Amino acid sequence: MARLASLLALAALVVSSSPVAAKCAMSHLRPSIVTSAPIVAGGGIVVATVQARYDETDEGDAVQPTWRLDLGGTQSAPKIDVLAPGLAVYRVPSTAGAASLVAGKTVLTEVTTSKDKPAALAAPTITSIVHTRTLGRRASAFTTVTLAAAPPAGMVALVLADAKGKPRSFGLVDGSTEVTVYAHHRCGVVPNNTVESRPGDKVTLFWVDQSGRLSPASKVVTITGTTKTQED
């Protein structure tokens, strides 16, 4: 019995001292308001689900049922349209000149409504879409869109949809001609109902502007990509 106990202890020591991937920090999601300028009449406040730091509280995704729209001191539940998994717009009545989005007593953002007639949005022009998956202990997956030109002014997100137009995932826009529309880092999490596209999938894309308007869809594009295994 003593010999058996010694062998078990040795086995435990070998297992505990063998190289392993570093422990992952707990991942969270939180809603982030991405509308920052006057919105068009009938538009709304765009909210995106983003990764939170490991030391932040998990606040959930873009749809927050307890948030309220404040119009001149009168609060009500806003109409929320889901544009993609993790991306939503809180509609502001077209007759409102100004509005605030609030959580309890906290004012999250204030917007005004522009009376200018907005120009129609154009569909994205896509050069390529590449999906890269890395297998192994540090598994990850990314879908990156290369645009023919920089995003038009006022765009806040690019949505990836299937060939029939059903949204799968999205990426926030920063002015670059490359937009990551799907990102699943090692130990990370993605918004509920997000779909990972794969090489060979035929997809379309559309813009979302800061008022929550949607552009026409791009031409159907076939995703290319690679899968590799990380040995470390």
C-alpha positions as a LaTeX table, in Angstrom:
\begin{tabular}{lrrr}
\hline
Residue & $x$ (\AA) & $y$ (\AA) & $z$ (\AA) \\
\hline
Met1 & 0.00 & 0.00 & 0.00 \\
Ala2 & 2.84 & 2.36 & 0.87 \\
Arg3 & 4.43 & 1.69 & $-2.54$ \\
Leu4 & 1.10 & 2.34 & $-4.27$ \\
Ala5 & 0.69 & 5.60 & $-2.38$ \\
Ser6 & 4.20 & 6.65 & $-3.39$ \\
Leu7 & 3.51 & 5.89 & $-7.04$ \\
Leu8 & 0.27 & 7.88 & $-6.96$ \\
Ala9 & 2.03 & 10.83 & $-5.34$ \\
Leu10 & 4.75 & 10.69 & $-7.98$ \\
Ala11 & 2.15 & 10.61 & $-10.76$ \\
Ala12 & 0.39 & 13.61 & $-9.28$ \\
Leu13 & 3.68 & 15.49 & $-9.10$ \\
Val14 & 4.46 & 14.73 & $-12.74$ \\
Val15 & 1.02 & 15.91 & $-13.85$ \\
Ser16 & 1.12 & 19.09 & $-11.77$ \\
Ser17 & 4.63 & 20.00 & $-12.94$ \\
Ser18 & 4.09 & 19.30 & $-16.65$ \\
Pro19 & 3.84 & 22.32 & $-18.99$ \\
Val20 & 0.28 & 23.59 & $-19.30$ \\
Ala21 & $-1.26$ & 26.64 & $-20.82$ \\
Ala22 & $-1.56$ & 29.55 & $-18.44$ \\
Lys23 & $-4.93$ & 29.80 & $-16.74$ \\
Cys24 & $-7.40$ & 32.01 & $-18.50$ \\
Ala25 & $-8.73$ & 35.13 & $-16.84$ \\
Met26 & $-12.51$ & 35.10 & $-16.58$ \\
Ser27 & $-14.02$ & 36.75 & $-19.65$ \\
His28 & $-17.00$ & 39.08 & $-19.58$ \\
Leu29 & $-19.22$ & 40.99 & $-21.97$ \\
Arg30 & $-20.61$ & 44.46 & $-21.54$ \\
Pro31 & $-22.75$ & 46.87 & $-23.58$ \\
Ser32 & $-20.98$ & 49.85 & $-25.15$ \\
Ile33 & $-22.74$ & 52.85 & $-26.69$ \\
Val34 & $-21.19$ & 53.63 & $-30.09$ \\
Thr35 & $-23.45$ & 56.49 & $-31.20$ \\
Ser36 & $-21.65$ & 59.77 & $-30.59$ \\
Ala37 & $-23.11$ & 62.37 & $-32.93$ \\
Pro38 & $-26.54$ & 63.85 & $-33.77$ \\
Ile39 & $-28.83$ & 61.15 & $-35.11$ \\
Val40 & $-31.23$ & 61.35 & $-38.01$ \\
Ala41 & $-34.95$ & 61.66 & $-37.33$ \\
Gly42 & $-36.34$ & 58.20 & $-36.71$ \\
Gly43 & $-32.90$ & 56.84 & $-35.92$ \\
Gly44 & $-31.60$ & 55.64 & $-32.60$ \\
Ile45 & $-28.73$ & 54.95 & $-30.25$ \\
Val46 & $-26.51$ & 52.05 & $-31.33$ \\
Val47 & $-25.22$ & 49.75 & $-28.59$ \\
Ala48 & $-22.61$ & 47.03 & $-29.18$ \\
Thr49 & $-21.59$ & 44.07 & $-27.05$ \\
Val50 & $-17.86$ & 44.24 & $-26.36$ \\
Gln51 & $-15.32$ & 42.33 & $-24.31$ \\
Ala52 & $-14.91$ & 43.56 & $-20.75$ \\
Arg53 & $-11.72$ & 43.35 & $-18.71$ \\
Tyr54 & $-11.37$ & 40.31 & $-16.48$ \\
Asp55 & $-11.78$ & 42.50 & $-13.38$ \\
Glu56 & $-15.03$ & 44.08 & $-14.60$ \\
Thr57 & $-18.50$ & 42.81 & $-13.83$ \\
Asp58 & $-20.31$ & 40.91 & $-16.56$ \\
Glu59 & $-23.06$ & 43.34 & $-17.59$ \\
Gly60 & $-24.52$ & 41.26 & $-20.42$ \\
Asp61 & $-25.06$ & 42.14 & $-24.04$ \\
Ala62 & $-26.37$ & 45.08 & $-26.02$ \\
Val63 & $-30.02$ & 44.49 & $-25.15$ \\
Gln64 & $-30.60$ & 45.88 & $-21.66$ \\
Pro65 & $-34.30$ & 45.59 & $-20.73$ \\
Thr66 & $-33.97$ & 47.90 & $-17.72$ \\
Trp67 & $-32.58$ & 50.87 & $-19.65$ \\
Arg68 & $-35.01$ & 53.70 & $-20.28$ \\
Leu69 & $-35.37$ & 56.49 & $-22.80$ \\
Asp70 & $-35.85$ & 59.89 & $-21.19$ \\
Leu71 & $-37.73$ & 62.45 & $-23.25$ \\
Gly72 & $-37.98$ & 65.75 & $-21.40$ \\
Gly73 & $-38.17$ & 64.08 & $-18.01$ \\
Thr74 & $-40.59$ & 61.34 & $-19.02$ \\
Gln75 & $-39.09$ & 57.88 & $-19.09$ \\
Ser76 & $-40.29$ & 54.87 & $-21.04$ \\
Ala77 & $-38.98$ & 51.56 & $-22.35$ \\
Pro78 & $-37.41$ & 52.17 & $-25.76$ \\
Lys79 & $-38.11$ & 50.08 & $-28.82$ \\
Ile80 & $-35.01$ & 47.94 & $-29.35$ \\
Asp81 & $-34.14$ & 46.48 & $-32.74$ \\
Val82 & $-31.49$ & 43.75 & $-32.83$ \\
Leu83 & $-29.31$ & 44.32 & $-35.88$ \\
Ala84 & $-26.94$ & 41.39 & $-35.36$ \\
Pro85 & $-25.98$ & 39.10 & $-32.50$ \\
Gly86 & $-24.58$ & 41.53 & $-29.93$ \\
Leu87 & $-25.60$ & 44.69 & $-31.80$ \\
Ala88 & $-28.79$ & 46.68 & $-31.22$ \\
Val89 & $-30.34$ & 50.10 & $-31.73$ \\
Tyr90 & $-32.54$ & 51.85 & $-29.18$ \\
Arg91 & $-35.00$ & 53.82 & $-31.29$ \\
Val92 & $-35.69$ & 57.49 & $-30.56$ \\
Pro93 & $-39.11$ & 58.82 & $-31.66$ \\
Ser94 & $-38.85$ & 60.87 & $-34.83$ \\
Thr95 & $-40.60$ & 63.78 & $-33.11$ \\
Ala96 & $-38.03$ & 64.00 & $-30.32$ \\
Gly97 & $-35.57$ & 66.85 & $-30.56$ \\
Ala98 & $-33.40$ & 65.41 & $-27.80$ \\
Ala99 & $-33.31$ & 62.27 & $-25.70$ \\
Ser100 & $-31.27$ & 60.56 & $-23.01$ \\
Leu101 & $-30.64$ & 56.87 & $-22.47$ \\
Val102 & $-30.57$ & 56.14 & $-18.75$ \\
Ala103 & $-29.90$ & 53.22 & $-16.41$ \\
Gly104 & $-31.57$ & 54.00 & $-13.12$ \\
Lys105 & $-30.31$ & 57.46 & $-12.17$ \\
Thr106 & $-27.27$ & 57.25 & $-14.45$ \\
Val107 & $-27.39$ & 59.07 & $-17.78$ \\
Leu108 & $-25.61$ & 56.81 & $-20.25$ \\
Thr109 & $-25.71$ & 59.16 & $-23.22$ \\
Glu110 & $-27.59$ & 62.14 & $-24.62$ \\
Val111 & $-28.45$ & 62.65 & $-28.26$ \\
Thr112 & $-30.06$ & 65.31 & $-30.40$ \\
Thr113 & $-31.98$ & 64.80 & $-33.61$ \\
Ser114 & $-30.81$ & 66.41 & $-36.82$ \\
Lys115 & $-33.42$ & 67.86 & $-39.17$ \\
Asp116 & $-31.13$ & 67.43 & $-42.18$ \\
Lys117 & $-32.19$ & 64.83 & $-44.70$ \\
Pro118 & $-29.51$ & 62.13 & $-44.67$ \\
Ala119 & $-27.91$ & 60.82 & $-47.82$ \\
Ala120 & $-28.66$ & 57.22 & $-48.74$ \\
Leu121 & $-26.09$ & 54.68 & $-47.59$ \\
Ala122 & $-24.08$ & 52.71 & $-50.12$ \\
Ala123 & $-23.34$ & 49.00 & $-49.85$ \\
Pro124 & $-19.85$ & 47.97 & $-48.74$ \\
Thr125 & $-17.40$ & 47.07 & $-51.48$ \\
Ile126 & $-15.42$ & 44.01 & $-50.40$ \\
Thr127 & $-11.98$ & 42.94 & $-51.61$ \\
Ser128 & $-11.75$ & 39.75 & $-49.56$ \\
Ile129 & $-12.96$ & 37.93 & $-46.46$ \\
Val130 & $-10.53$ & 35.59 & $-44.70$ \\
His131 & $-11.29$ & 33.27 & $-41.79$ \\
Thr132 & $-8.36$ & 31.96 & $-39.77$ \\
Arg133 & $-8.64$ & 29.28 & $-37.09$ \\
Thr134 & $-5.85$ & 28.21 & $-34.78$ \\
Leu135 & $-6.24$ & 24.85 & $-33.03$ \\
Gly136 & $-4.52$ & 23.65 & $-29.89$ \\
Arg137 & $-4.26$ & 24.93 & $-26.34$ \\
Arg138 & $-4.45$ & 28.53 & $-27.51$ \\
Ala139 & $-7.29$ & 28.07 & $-29.95$ \\
Ser140 & $-8.74$ & 31.18 & $-31.58$ \\
Ala141 & $-10.72$ & 32.18 & $-34.66$ \\
Phe142 & $-11.00$ & 35.43 & $-36.61$ \\
Thr143 & $-12.87$ & 36.61 & $-39.69$ \\
Thr144 & $-11.33$ & 39.67 & $-41.30$ \\
Val145 & $-12.88$ & 41.74 & $-44.09$ \\
Thr146 & $-10.70$ & 43.80 & $-46.41$ \\
Leu147 & $-12.57$ & 46.76 & $-47.90$ \\
Ala148 & $-11.91$ & 48.39 & $-51.25$ \\
Ala149 & $-11.85$ & 51.78 & $-49.49$ \\
Ala150 & $-12.01$ & 53.23 & $-46.00$ \\
Pro151 & $-15.45$ & 53.10 & $-44.34$ \\
Pro152 & $-17.69$ & 56.08 & $-45.19$ \\
Ala153 & $-18.04$ & 58.74 & $-42.53$ \\
Gly154 & $-20.60$ & 57.94 & $-39.86$ \\
Met155 & $-20.33$ & 54.15 & $-40.05$ \\
Val156 & $-19.98$ & 52.42 & $-36.68$ \\
Ala157 & $-20.24$ & 48.72 & $-37.51$ \\
Leu158 & $-19.96$ & 46.20 & $-40.32$ \\
Val159 & $-22.30$ & 43.21 & $-40.11$ \\
Leu160 & $-21.56$ & 39.82 & $-41.66$ \\
Ala161 & $-24.68$ & 37.97 & $-42.83$ \\
Asp162 & $-25.34$ & 34.77 & $-44.72$ \\
Ala163 & $-26.19$ & 34.83 & $-48.41$ \\
Lys164 & $-29.88$ & 35.30 & $-47.56$ \\
Gly165 & $-29.17$ & 38.27 & $-45.32$ \\
Lys166 & $-29.41$ & 36.72 & $-41.83$ \\
Pro167 & $-26.81$ & 38.41 & $-39.57$ \\
Arg168 & $-24.12$ & 36.17 & $-38.08$ \\
Ser169 & $-21.60$ & 38.50 & $-36.45$ \\
Phe170 & $-20.31$ & 42.07 & $-36.57$ \\
Gly171 & $-17.25$ & 44.22 & $-36.10$ \\
Leu172 & $-16.87$ & 47.80 & $-34.97$ \\
Val173 & $-15.38$ & 50.25 & $-37.46$ \\
Asp174 & $-12.28$ & 52.32 & $-36.71$ \\
Gly175 & $-11.55$ & 53.87 & $-40.12$ \\
Ser176 & $-9.29$ & 51.07 & $-41.29$ \\
Thr177 & $-9.82$ & 49.15 & $-44.53$ \\
Glu178 & $-9.64$ & 45.94 & $-42.48$ \\
Val179 & $-12.51$ & 45.09 & $-40.14$ \\
Thr180 & $-12.62$ & 42.02 & $-37.89$ \\
Val181 & $-16.24$ & 40.86 & $-38.00$ \\
Tyr182 & $-15.74$ & 37.75 & $-35.87$ \\
Ala183 & $-13.22$ & 37.30 & $-33.06$ \\
His184 & $-13.07$ & 34.44 & $-30.61$ \\
His185 & $-9.89$ & 34.71 & $-28.60$ \\
Arg186 & $-8.56$ & 31.96 & $-26.41$ \\
Cys187 & $-10.66$ & 32.01 & $-23.23$ \\
Gly188 & $-12.89$ & 34.68 & $-24.77$ \\
Val189 & $-16.64$ & 34.71 & $-25.19$ \\
Val190 & $-18.88$ & 35.97 & $-27.99$ \\
Pro191 & $-22.43$ & 37.38 & $-27.89$ \\
Asn192 & $-25.30$ & 34.91 & $-27.81$ \\
Asn193 & $-26.42$ & 33.61 & $-31.23$ \\
Thr194 & $-23.16$ & 34.63 & $-32.90$ \\
Val195 & $-22.31$ & 32.29 & $-35.78$ \\
Glu196 & $-18.73$ & 31.49 & $-36.75$ \\
Ser197 & $-18.45$ & 31.57 & $-40.54$ \\
Arg198 & $-16.07$ & 29.19 & $-42.26$ \\
Pro199 & $-14.03$ & 29.11 & $-45.48$ \\
Gly200 & $-16.32$ & 28.32 & $-48.40$ \\
Asp201 & $-19.35$ & 30.07 & $-46.88$ \\
Lys202 & $-21.09$ & 32.54 & $-49.15$ \\
Val203 & $-21.92$ & 35.72 & $-47.25$ \\
Thr204 & $-22.93$ & 39.36 & $-47.58$ \\
Leu205 & $-22.12$ & 42.43 & $-45.50$ \\
Phe206 & $-23.85$ & 45.69 & $-44.66$ \\
Trp207 & $-23.02$ & 48.89 & $-42.82$ \\
Val208 & $-24.65$ & 50.25 & $-39.68$ \\
Asp209 & $-24.32$ & 53.99 & $-39.21$ \\
Gln210 & $-24.36$ & 55.98 & $-35.96$ \\
Ser211 & $-28.14$ & 56.44 & $-36.20$ \\
Gly212 & $-28.77$ & 52.72 & $-36.59$ \\
Arg213 & $-29.52$ & 52.88 & $-40.32$ \\
Leu214 & $-28.60$ & 49.88 & $-42.44$ \\
Ser215 & $-26.96$ & 50.05 & $-45.85$ \\
Pro216 & $-27.89$ & 47.77 & $-48.74$ \\
Ala217 & $-26.07$ & 44.44 & $-48.68$ \\
Ser218 & $-22.83$ & 43.89 & $-50.54$ \\
Lys219 & $-22.49$ & 41.42 & $-53.36$ \\
Val220 & $-22.26$ & 37.80 & $-52.23$ \\
Val221 & $-18.66$ & 36.95 & $-51.35$ \\
Thr222 & $-17.06$ & 33.56 & $-50.65$ \\
Ile223 & $-14.92$ & 33.32 & $-47.52$ \\
Thr224 & $-11.40$ & 31.96 & $-47.86$ \\
Gly225 & $-9.13$ & 30.96 & $-45.03$ \\
Thr226 & $-6.82$ & 28.58 & $-43.25$ \\
Thr227 & $-6.71$ & 26.32 & $-40.21$ \\
Lys228 & $-3.44$ & 25.71 & $-38.38$ \\
Thr229 & $-2.40$ & 23.90 & $-35.24$ \\
Gln230 & $-0.26$ & 25.64 & $-32.65$ \\
Glu231 & 2.27 & 23.28 & $-31.17$ \\
Asp232 & 3.32 & 25.17 & $-28.04$ \\
\hline
\end{tabular}
